[in-house]
Amino acid sequence: VGPDGGEALVNKTVRGNWDEGIALVSEHPMNLWYQQQLGAERLAYLRDLPNVIDFWLSGKRVRLYHASQADVNVRVSQIHDDETHRAMFTNTPFTGFGQPEPEIVGYGDIHTAYMQVRHASQKILFNAGSVGNPLDLPLASYVILSGALDSRETGAFSLDFVRMPYNIEREIVEARLLGVPDAEAYAMELRT
């Protein structure tokens, strides 16, 4: 919180497909390796992450989730049809029905940053990209939302995409040193 109490940094996490998958009981050697690295307490944390985060920002209802309004494993890209993009704003069993439908939706999963303004409905759909495995540019990507947090009063807000260098080769060396299973497949994914 800033000196006037009007600034807040919110750091919350939603459950993603990897979080969901790695927290499941598995006999797969790669999953077992990651589960050993994480330990029981962090696996429980991943299992307990929320599906969505809903909040007000400068009079706009915002919803954040990993992949889509349907599930952490239902992937939606910027080239999907208009109906699919419209559905991203709906309340579903996955998002819950206790909140108004959002005017701004942010998600990840496809590892490709973009923003789409839906002019007819004045809604904004954005994908934050990826800090650890960007698939559009070899630069880490994230989004900063700024505005009056928890305010229902219309006001100024911003949605800023940030790109920064990401030392892919250092990450690959680190993965090999740690003994990450399938490190070569991981290296290929990061490089391409």
Secondary structure, 3 states (H helix, E strand, C coil): CCCCCCCCCCCCCCCCHHHHHHCCCCCCHHHHHHHHHHHHHHHHHHHCCCCEEEEEECCEEEEEECCCCCCCCCCCCCCCCHHHHHHCCCCCCCCCCCCCCCCEEEECCCCCCEEEEECCCCEEEEECCCCCCCCCCCEEEEEEEECCECCCCCCCCEEEEEEEECCHHHHHHHHHHHCCCCHHHHHHHHHC
